[in-house]
Amino acid sequence: MNFDLKDLHVVIGPSTSSSYEINDDIKNKFETLPIDSANYIETRGRDRHGIDLKKSQCCIIK
């Protein structure tokens, strides 16, 4: 990987599903990773997105 994982600091609260609510700032940080964020982030509205952290972690460690 071409980045230091310490550079990605994200705090996300608990969820009742596999998708967590994030805002544009967090989405933008994930989009800088060398993986396709479209596979694990869905846009729900203005400044509202859902992220599947399990899918994102699987993409990162591949």
mmCIF file of the N, C-alpha and C atoms, coordinates in Angstrom:
data_MODEL
# 
_entry.id   MODEL 
# 
loop_
_atom_site.group_PDB 
_atom_site.id 
_atom_site.type_symbol 
_atom_site.label_atom_id 
_atom_site.label_alt_id 
_atom_site.label_comp_id 
_atom_site.label_asym_id 
_atom_site.label_entity_id 
_atom_site.label_seq_id 
_atom_site.pdbx_PDB_ins_code 
_atom_site.Cartn_x 
_atom_site.Cartn_y 
_atom_site.Cartn_z 
_atom_site.occupancy 
_atom_site.B_iso_or_equiv 
_atom_site.pdbx_formal_charge 
_atom_site.auth_seq_id 
_atom_site.auth_comp_id 
_atom_site.auth_asym_id 
_atom_site.auth_atom_id 
_atom_site.pdbx_PDB_model_num 
ATOM 1   N N  . MET A 1 1  ? 0.840   -1.181 0.000  1.00 0.00 ? 1  MET A N  1 
ATOM 2   C CA . MET A 1 1  ? 0.000   0.000  0.000  1.00 0.00 ? 1  MET A CA 1 
ATOM 3   C C  . MET A 1 1  ? 0.879   1.236  0.000  1.00 0.00 ? 1  MET A C  1 
ATOM 4   N N  . ASN A 1 2  ? 0.377   2.264  -0.629 1.00 0.00 ? 2  ASN A N  1 
ATOM 5   C CA . ASN A 1 2  ? 1.155   3.485  -0.782 1.00 0.00 ? 2  ASN A CA 1 
ATOM 6   C C  . ASN A 1 2  ? 0.825   4.550  0.250  1.00 0.00 ? 2  ASN A C  1 
ATOM 7   N N  . PHE A 1 3  ? 0.260   4.160  1.383  1.00 0.00 ? 3  PHE A N  1 
ATOM 8   C CA . PHE A 1 3  ? -0.081  5.140  2.403  1.00 0.00 ? 3  PHE A CA 1 
ATOM 9   C C  . PHE A 1 3  ? 0.083   4.508  3.774  1.00 0.00 ? 3  PHE A C  1 
ATOM 10  N N  . ASP A 1 4  ? 0.201   5.342  4.771  1.00 0.00 ? 4  ASP A N  1 
ATOM 11  C CA . ASP A 1 4  ? 0.336   4.889  6.145  1.00 0.00 ? 4  ASP A CA 1 
ATOM 12  C C  . ASP A 1 4  ? -1.058  4.798  6.756  1.00 0.00 ? 4  ASP A C  1 
ATOM 13  N N  . LEU A 1 5  ? -1.434  3.636  7.254  1.00 0.00 ? 5  LEU A N  1 
ATOM 14  C CA . LEU A 1 5  ? -2.769  3.467  7.833  1.00 0.00 ? 5  LEU A CA 1 
ATOM 15  C C  . LEU A 1 5  ? -3.010  4.419  9.000  1.00 0.00 ? 5  LEU A C  1 
ATOM 16  N N  . LYS A 1 6  ? -1.946  4.911  9.631  1.00 0.00 ? 6  LYS A N  1 
ATOM 17  C CA . LYS A 1 6  ? -2.101  5.865  10.729 1.00 0.00 ? 6  LYS A CA 1 
ATOM 18  C C  . LYS A 1 6  ? -2.677  7.190  10.239 1.00 0.00 ? 6  LYS A C  1 
ATOM 19  N N  . ASP A 1 7  ? -2.573  7.464  8.930  1.00 0.00 ? 7  ASP A N  1 
ATOM 20  C CA . ASP A 1 7  ? -3.099  8.706  8.367  1.00 0.00 ? 7  ASP A CA 1 
ATOM 21  C C  . ASP A 1 7  ? -4.616  8.695  8.239  1.00 0.00 ? 7  ASP A C  1 
ATOM 22  N N  . LEU A 1 8  ? -5.221  7.543  8.374  1.00 0.00 ? 8  LEU A N  1 
ATOM 23  C CA . LEU A 1 8  ? -6.673  7.435  8.249  1.00 0.00 ? 8  LEU A CA 1 
ATOM 24  C C  . LEU A 1 8  ? -7.276  7.252  9.636  1.00 0.00 ? 8  LEU A C  1 
ATOM 25  N N  . HIS A 1 9  ? -7.821  8.328  10.174 1.00 0.00 ? 9  HIS A N  1 
ATOM 26  C CA . HIS A 1 9  ? -8.439  8.292  11.493 1.00 0.00 ? 9  HIS A CA 1 
ATOM 27  C C  . HIS A 1 9  ? -9.930  8.531  11.328 1.00 0.00 ? 9  HIS A C  1 
ATOM 28  N N  . VAL A 1 10 ? -10.729 7.552  11.693 1.00 0.00 ? 10 VAL A N  1 
ATOM 29  C CA . VAL A 1 10 ? -12.168 7.645  11.521 1.00 0.00 ? 10 VAL A CA 1 
ATOM 30  C C  . VAL A 1 10 ? -12.844 7.201  12.806 1.00 0.00 ? 10 VAL A C  1 
ATOM 31  N N  . VAL A 1 11 ? -13.825 7.965  13.244 1.00 0.00 ? 11 VAL A N  1 
ATOM 32  C CA . VAL A 1 11 ? -14.625 7.580  14.401 1.00 0.00 ? 11 VAL A CA 1 
ATOM 33  C C  . VAL A 1 11 ? -16.058 7.435  13.925 1.00 0.00 ? 11 VAL A C  1 
ATOM 34  N N  . ILE A 1 12 ? -16.593 6.238  14.093 1.00 0.00 ? 12 ILE A N  1 
ATOM 35  C CA . ILE A 1 12 ? -17.944 5.950  13.634 1.00 0.00 ? 12 ILE A CA 1 
ATOM 36  C C  . ILE A 1 12 ? -18.693 5.268  14.766 1.00 0.00 ? 12 ILE A C  1 
ATOM 37  N N  . GLY A 1 13 ? -19.910 5.718  15.023 1.00 0.00 ? 13 GLY A N  1 
ATOM 38  C CA . GLY A 1 13 ? -20.716 5.144  16.095 1.00 0.00 ? 13 GLY A CA 1 
ATOM 39  C C  . GLY A 1 13 ? -21.311 3.807  15.724 1.00 0.00 ? 13 GLY A C  1 
ATOM 40  N N  . PRO A 1 14 ? -21.970 3.177  16.680 1.00 0.00 ? 14 PRO A N  1 
ATOM 41  C CA . PRO A 1 14 ? -22.556 1.852  16.443 1.00 0.00 ? 14 PRO A CA 1 
ATOM 42  C C  . PRO A 1 14 ? -23.711 1.909  15.452 1.00 0.00 ? 14 PRO A C  1 
ATOM 43  N N  . SER A 1 15 ? -23.987 0.775  14.858 1.00 0.00 ? 15 SER A N  1 
ATOM 44  C CA . SER A 1 15 ? -25.049 0.677  13.863 1.00 0.00 ? 15 SER A CA 1 
ATOM 45  C C  . SER A 1 15 ? -25.858 -0.583 14.112 1.00 0.00 ? 15 SER A C  1 
ATOM 46  N N  . THR A 1 16 ? -27.093 -0.578 13.649 1.00 0.00 ? 16 THR A N  1 
ATOM 47  C CA . THR A 1 16 ? -27.924 -1.780 13.770 1.00 0.00 ? 16 THR A CA 1 
ATOM 48  C C  . THR A 1 16 ? -27.876 -2.610 12.502 1.00 0.00 ? 16 THR A C  1 
ATOM 49  N N  . SER A 1 17 ? -27.126 -2.152 11.515 1.00 0.00 ? 17 SER A N  1 
ATOM 50  C CA . SER A 1 17 ? -26.970 -2.900 10.268 1.00 0.00 ? 17 SER A CA 1 
ATOM 51  C C  . SER A 1 17 ? -25.484 -2.970 9.934  1.00 0.00 ? 17 SER A C  1 
ATOM 52  N N  . SER A 1 18 ? -25.165 -3.498 8.780  1.00 0.00 ? 18 SER A N  1 
ATOM 53  C CA . SER A 1 18 ? -23.752 -3.572 8.383  1.00 0.00 ? 18 SER A CA 1 
ATOM 54  C C  . SER A 1 18 ? -23.264 -2.259 7.788  1.00 0.00 ? 18 SER A C  1 
ATOM 55  N N  . SER A 1 19 ? -24.148 -1.274 7.669  1.00 0.00 ? 19 SER A N  1 
ATOM 56  C CA . SER A 1 19 ? -23.803 0.008  7.075  1.00 0.00 ? 19 SER A CA 1 
ATOM 57  C C  . SER A 1 19 ? -23.818 1.101  8.145  1.00 0.00 ? 19 SER A C  1 
ATOM 58  N N  . TYR A 1 20 ? -22.766 1.896  8.176  1.00 0.00 ? 20 TYR A N  1 
ATOM 59  C CA . TYR A 1 20 ? -22.643 2.993  9.128  1.00 0.00 ? 20 TYR A CA 1 
ATOM 60  C C  . TYR A 1 20 ? -22.840 4.317  8.405  1.00 0.00 ? 20 TYR A C  1 
ATOM 61  N N  . GLU A 1 21 ? -23.417 5.285  9.107  1.00 0.00 ? 21 GLU A N  1 
ATOM 62  C CA . GLU A 1 21 ? -23.662 6.614  8.552  1.00 0.00 ? 21 GLU A CA 1 
ATOM 63  C C  . GLU A 1 21 ? -22.388 7.449  8.655  1.00 0.00 ? 21 GLU A C  1 
ATOM 64  N N  . ILE A 1 22 ? -21.969 8.042  7.525  1.00 0.00 ? 22 ILE A N  1 
ATOM 65  C CA . ILE A 1 22 ? -20.803 8.930  7.505  1.00 0.00 ? 22 ILE A CA 1 
ATOM 66  C C  . ILE A 1 22 ? -21.157 10.199 6.733  1.00 0.00 ? 22 ILE A C  1 
ATOM 67  N N  . ASN A 1 23 ? -20.333 11.241 6.912  1.00 0.00 ? 23 ASN A N  1 
ATOM 68  C CA . ASN A 1 23 ? -20.560 12.491 6.180  1.00 0.00 ? 23 ASN A CA 1 
ATOM 69  C C  . ASN A 1 23 ? -19.545 12.614 5.041  1.00 0.00 ? 23 ASN A C  1 
ATOM 70  N N  . ASP A 1 24 ? -19.601 13.731 4.328  1.00 0.00 ? 24 ASP A N  1 
ATOM 71  C CA . ASP A 1 24 ? -18.715 13.944 3.180  1.00 0.00 ? 24 ASP A CA 1 
ATOM 72  C C  . ASP A 1 24 ? -17.238 13.920 3.566  1.00 0.00 ? 24 ASP A C  1 
ATOM 73  N N  . ASP A 1 25 ? -16.899 14.472 4.737  1.00 0.00 ? 25 ASP A N  1 
ATOM 74  C CA . ASP A 1 25 ? -15.494 14.504 5.157  1.00 0.00 ? 25 ASP A CA 1 
ATOM 75  C C  . ASP A 1 25 ? -14.917 13.097 5.277  1.00 0.00 ? 25 ASP A C  1 
ATOM 76  N N  . ILE A 1 26 ? -15.655 12.205 5.911  1.00 0.00 ? 26 ILE A N  1 
ATOM 77  C CA . ILE A 1 26 ? -15.191 10.827 6.080  1.00 0.00 ? 26 ILE A CA 1 
ATOM 78  C C  . ILE A 1 26 ? -15.171 10.110 4.737  1.00 0.00 ? 26 ILE A C  1 
ATOM 79  N N  . LYS A 1 27 ? -16.203 10.327 3.926  1.00 0.00 ? 27 LYS A N  1 
ATOM 80  C CA . LYS A 1 27 ? -16.252 9.704  2.594  1.00 0.00 ? 27 LYS A CA 1 
ATOM 81  C C  . LYS A 1 27 ? -15.034 10.115 1.770  1.00 0.00 ? 27 LYS A C  1 
ATOM 82  N N  . ASN A 1 28 ? -14.689 11.399 1.820  1.00 0.00 ? 28 ASN A N  1 
ATOM 83  C CA . ASN A 1 28 ? -13.539 11.897 1.063  1.00 0.00 ? 28 ASN A CA 1 
ATOM 84  C C  . ASN A 1 28 ? -12.235 11.238 1.507  1.00 0.00 ? 28 ASN A C  1 
ATOM 85  N N  . LYS A 1 29 ? -12.097 10.958 2.794  1.00 0.00 ? 29 LYS A N  1 
ATOM 86  C CA . LYS A 1 29 ? -10.890 10.282 3.280  1.00 0.00 ? 29 LYS A CA 1 
ATOM 87  C C  . LYS A 1 29 ? -10.810 8.863  2.734  1.00 0.00 ? 29 LYS A C  1 
ATOM 88  N N  . PHE A 1 30 ? -11.928 8.158  2.718  1.00 0.00 ? 30 PHE A N  1 
ATOM 89  C CA . PHE A 1 30 ? -11.925 6.800  2.183  1.00 0.00 ? 30 PHE A CA 1 
ATOM 90  C C  . PHE A 1 30 ? -11.664 6.799  0.680  1.00 0.00 ? 30 PHE A C  1 
ATOM 91  N N  . GLU A 1 31 ? -12.107 7.828  -0.024 1.00 0.00 ? 31 GLU A N  1 
ATOM 92  C CA . GLU A 1 31 ? -11.901 7.892  -1.472 1.00 0.00 ? 31 GLU A CA 1 
ATOM 93  C C  . GLU A 1 31 ? -10.437 8.107  -1.848 1.00 0.00 ? 31 GLU A C  1 
ATOM 94  N N  . THR A 1 32 ? -9.601  8.508  -0.902 1.00 0.00 ? 32 THR A N  1 
ATOM 95  C CA . THR A 1 32 ? -8.175  8.661  -1.191 1.00 0.00 ? 32 THR A CA 1 
ATOM 96  C C  . THR A 1 32 ? -7.432  7.332  -1.133 1.00 0.00 ? 32 THR A C  1 
ATOM 97  N N  . LEU A 1 33 ? -8.073  6.292  -0.626 1.00 0.00 ? 33 LEU A N  1 
ATOM 98  C CA . LEU A 1 33 ? -7.437  4.976  -0.552 1.00 0.00 ? 33 LEU A CA 1 
ATOM 99  C C  . LEU A 1 33 ? -7.343  4.365  -1.945 1.00 0.00 ? 33 LEU A C  1 
ATOM 100 N N  . PRO A 1 34 ? -6.375  3.488  -2.152 1.00 0.00 ? 34 PRO A N  1 
ATOM 101 C CA . PRO A 1 34 ? -6.189  2.884  -3.479 1.00 0.00 ? 34 PRO A CA 1 
ATOM 102 C C  . PRO A 1 34 ? -7.153  1.729  -3.759 1.00 0.00 ? 34 PRO A C  1 
ATOM 103 N N  . ILE A 1 35 ? -8.396  1.879  -3.351 1.00 0.00 ? 35 ILE A N  1 
ATOM 104 C CA . ILE A 1 35 ? -9.440  0.877  -3.604 1.00 0.00 ? 35 ILE A CA 1 
ATOM 105 C C  . ILE A 1 35 ? -10.685 1.611  -4.083 1.00 0.00 ? 35 ILE A C  1 
ATOM 106 N N  . ASP A 1 36 ? -11.580 0.913  -4.759 1.00 0.00 ? 36 ASP A N  1 
ATOM 107 C CA . ASP A 1 36 ? -12.780 1.530  -5.327 1.00 0.00 ? 36 ASP A CA 1 
ATOM 108 C C  . ASP A 1 36 ? -13.846 1.707  -4.247 1.00 0.00 ? 36 ASP A C  1 
ATOM 109 N N  . SER A 1 37 ? -14.045 2.937  -3.809 1.00 0.00 ? 37 SER A N  1 
ATOM 110 C CA . SER A 1 37 ? -15.000 3.211  -2.736 1.00 0.00 ? 37 SER A CA 1 
ATOM 111 C C  . SER A 1 37 ? -16.442 2.943  -3.147 1.00 0.00 ? 37 SER A C  1 
ATOM 112 N N  . ALA A 1 38 ? -16.715 2.867  -4.439 1.00 0.00 ? 38 ALA A N  1 
ATOM 113 C CA . ALA A 1 38 ? -18.081 2.570  -4.902 1.00 0.00 ? 38 ALA A CA 1 
ATOM 114 C C  . ALA A 1 38 ? -18.517 1.171  -4.480 1.00 0.00 ? 38 ALA A C  1 
ATOM 115 N N  . ASN A 1 39 ? -17.565 0.314  -4.143 1.00 0.00 ? 39 ASN A N  1 
ATOM 116 C CA . ASN A 1 39 ? -17.888 -1.044 -3.713 1.00 0.00 ? 39 ASN A CA 1 
ATOM 117 C C  . ASN A 1 39 ? -18.397 -1.115 -2.281 1.00 0.00 ? 39 ASN A C  1 
ATOM 118 N N  . TYR A 1 40 ? -18.185 -0.065 -1.488 1.00 0.00 ? 40 TYR A N  1 
ATOM 119 C CA . TYR A 1 40 ? -18.580 -0.138 -0.084 1.00 0.00 ? 40 TYR A CA 1 
ATOM 120 C C  . TYR A 1 40 ? -19.190 1.152  0.478  1.00 0.00 ? 40 TYR A C  1 
ATOM 121 N N  . ILE A 1 41 ? -19.335 2.195  -0.338 1.00 0.00 ? 41 ILE A N  1 
ATOM 122 C CA . ILE A 1 41 ? -19.973 3.437  0.110  1.00 0.00 ? 41 ILE A CA 1 
ATOM 123 C C  . ILE A 1 41 ? -21.160 3.744  -0.786 1.00 0.00 ? 41 ILE A C  1 
ATOM 124 N N  . GLU A 1 42 ? -22.298 4.045  -0.160 1.00 0.00 ? 42 GLU A N  1 
ATOM 125 C CA . GLU A 1 42 ? -23.492 4.441  -0.911 1.00 0.00 ? 42 GLU A CA 1 
ATOM 126 C C  . GLU A 1 42 ? -23.910 5.837  -0.464 1.00 0.00 ? 42 GLU A C  1 
ATOM 127 N N  . THR A 1 43 ? -24.326 6.669  -1.402 1.00 0.00 ? 43 THR A N  1 
ATOM 128 C CA . THR A 1 43 ? -24.803 8.009  -1.078 1.00 0.00 ? 43 THR A CA 1 
ATOM 129 C C  . THR A 1 43 ? -26.286 7.939  -0.763 1.00 0.00 ? 43 THR A C  1 
ATOM 130 N N  . ARG A 1 44 ? -26.657 8.510  0.386  1.00 0.00 ? 44 ARG A N  1 
ATOM 131 C CA . ARG A 1 44 ? -28.050 8.495  0.846  1.00 0.00 ? 44 ARG A CA 1 
ATOM 132 C C  . ARG A 1 44 ? -28.714 9.857  0.708  1.00 0.00 ? 44 ARG A C  1 
ATOM 133 N N  . GLY A 1 45 ? -27.916 10.888 0.629  1.00 0.00 ? 45 GLY A N  1 
ATOM 134 C CA . GLY A 1 45 ? -28.444 12.242 0.540  1.00 0.00 ? 45 GLY A CA 1 
ATOM 135 C C  . GLY A 1 45 ? -27.297 13.226 0.637  1.00 0.00 ? 45 GLY A C  1 
ATOM 136 N N  . ARG A 1 46 ? -27.640 14.494 0.740  1.00 0.00 ? 46 ARG A N  1 
ATOM 137 C CA . ARG A 1 46 ? -26.620 15.537 0.851  1.00 0.00 ? 46 ARG A CA 1 
ATOM 138 C C  . ARG A 1 46 ? -25.839 15.351 2.151  1.00 0.00 ? 46 ARG A C  1 
ATOM 139 N N  . ASP A 1 47 ? -24.530 15.153 2.032  1.00 0.00 ? 47 ASP A N  1 
ATOM 140 C CA . ASP A 1 47 ? -23.636 14.971 3.178  1.00 0.00 ? 47 ASP A CA 1 
ATOM 141 C C  . ASP A 1 47 ? -24.014 13.747 4.028  1.00 0.00 ? 47 ASP A C  1 
ATOM 142 N N  . ARG A 1 48 ? -24.653 12.761 3.410  1.00 0.00 ? 48 ARG A N  1 
ATOM 143 C CA . ARG A 1 48 ? -25.055 11.526 4.104  1.00 0.00 ? 48 ARG A CA 1 
ATOM 144 C C  . ARG A 1 48 ? -24.709 10.328 3.229  1.00 0.00 ? 48 ARG A C  1 
ATOM 145 N N  . HIS A 1 49 ? -23.923 9.433  3.794  1.00 0.00 ? 49 HIS A N  1 
ATOM 146 C CA . HIS A 1 49 ? -23.494 8.250  3.061  1.00 0.00 ? 49 HIS A CA 1 
ATOM 147 C C  . HIS A 1 49 ? -23.504 7.060  4.002  1.00 0.00 ? 49 HIS A C  1 
ATOM 148 N N  . GLY A 1 50 ? -23.656 5.885  3.440  1.00 0.00 ? 50 GLY A N  1 
ATOM 149 C CA . GLY A 1 50 ? -23.545 4.659  4.210  1.00 0.00 ? 50 GLY A CA 1 
ATOM 150 C C  . GLY A 1 50 ? -22.269 3.952  3.815  1.00 0.00 ? 50 GLY A C  1 
ATOM 151 N N  . ILE A 1 51 ? -21.567 3.413  4.794  1.00 0.00 ? 51 ILE A N  1 
ATOM 152 C CA . ILE A 1 51 ? -20.326 2.683  4.509  1.00 0.00 ? 51 ILE A CA 1 
ATOM 153 C C  . ILE A 1 51 ? -20.402 1.301  5.144  1.00 0.00 ? 51 ILE A C  1 
ATOM 154 N N  . ASP A 1 52 ? -20.024 0.310  4.382  1.00 0.00 ? 52 ASP A N  1 
ATOM 155 C CA . ASP A 1 52 ? -19.937 -1.057 4.887  1.00 0.00 ? 52 ASP A CA 1 
ATOM 156 C C  . ASP A 1 52 ? -18.473 -1.289 5.263  1.00 0.00 ? 52 ASP A C  1 
ATOM 157 N N  . LEU A 1 53 ? -18.186 -1.215 6.555  1.00 0.00 ? 53 LEU A N  1 
ATOM 158 C CA . LEU A 1 53 ? -16.801 -1.306 7.005  1.00 0.00 ? 53 LEU A CA 1 
ATOM 159 C C  . LEU A 1 53 ? -16.191 -2.681 6.759  1.00 0.00 ? 53 LEU A C  1 
ATOM 160 N N  . LYS A 1 54 ? -16.992 -3.728 6.830  1.00 0.00 ? 54 LYS A N  1 
ATOM 161 C CA . LYS A 1 54 ? -16.456 -5.068 6.572  1.00 0.00 ? 54 LYS A CA 1 
ATOM 162 C C  . LYS A 1 54 ? -15.957 -5.177 5.134  1.00 0.00 ? 54 LYS A C  1 
ATOM 163 N N  . LYS A 1 55 ? -16.746 -4.654 4.191  1.00 0.00 ? 55 LYS A N  1 
ATOM 164 C CA . LYS A 1 55 ? -16.326 -4.687 2.784  1.00 0.00 ? 55 LYS A CA 1 
ATOM 165 C C  . LYS A 1 55 ? -15.085 -3.831 2.565  1.00 0.00 ? 55 LYS A C  1 
ATOM 166 N N  . SER A 1 56 ? -15.048 -2.652 3.186  1.00 0.00 ? 56 SER A N  1 
ATOM 167 C CA . SER A 1 56 ? -13.891 -1.770 2.996  1.00 0.00 ? 56 SER A CA 1 
ATOM 168 C C  . SER A 1 56 ? -12.623 -2.411 3.544  1.00 0.00 ? 56 SER A C  1 
ATOM 169 N N  . GLN A 1 57 ? -12.715 -3.059 4.686  1.00 0.00 ? 57 GLN A N  1 
ATOM 170 C CA . GLN A 1 57 ? -11.539 -3.717 5.261  1.00 0.00 ? 57 GLN A CA 1 
ATOM 171 C C  . GLN A 1 57 ? -11.064 -4.863 4.382  1.00 0.00 ? 57 GLN A C  1 
ATOM 172 N N  . CYS A 1 58 ? -12.001 -5.612 3.818  1.00 0.00 ? 58 CYS A N  1 
ATOM 173 C CA . CYS A 1 58 ? -11.623 -6.706 2.911  1.00 0.00 ? 58 CYS A CA 1 
ATOM 174 C C  . CYS A 1 58 ? -10.884 -6.166 1.689  1.00 0.00 ? 58 CYS A C  1 
ATOM 175 N N  . CYS A 1 59 ? -11.349 -5.042 1.158  1.00 0.00 ? 59 CYS A N  1 
ATOM 176 C CA . CYS A 1 59 ? -10.691 -4.441 -0.009 1.00 0.00 ? 59 CYS A CA 1 
ATOM 177 C C  . CYS A 1 59 ? -9.291  -3.938 0.342  1.00 0.00 ? 59 CYS A C  1 
ATOM 178 N N  . ILE A 1 60 ? -9.136  -3.378 1.523  1.00 0.00 ? 60 ILE A N  1 
ATOM 179 C CA . ILE A 1 60 ? -7.852  -2.811 1.935  1.00 0.00 ? 60 ILE A CA 1 
ATOM 180 C C  . ILE A 1 60 ? -6.801  -3.898 2.136  1.00 0.00 ? 60 ILE A C  1 
ATOM 181 N N  . ILE A 1 61 ? -7.183  -5.010 2.746  1.00 0.00 ? 61 ILE A N  1 
ATOM 182 C CA . ILE A 1 61 ? -6.175  -6.031 3.065  1.00 0.00 ? 61 ILE A CA 1 
ATOM 183 C C  . ILE A 1 61 ? -5.862  -6.963 1.903  1.00 0.00 ? 61 ILE A C  1 
ATOM 184 N N  . LYS A 1 62 ? -6.588  -6.849 0.793  1.00 0.00 ? 62 LYS A N  1 
ATOM 185 C CA . LYS A 1 62 ? -6.305  -7.692 -0.380 1.00 0.00 ? 62 LYS A CA 1 
ATOM 186 C C  . LYS A 1 62 ? -5.015  -7.287 -1.037 1.00 0.00 ? 62 LYS A C  1 
# 
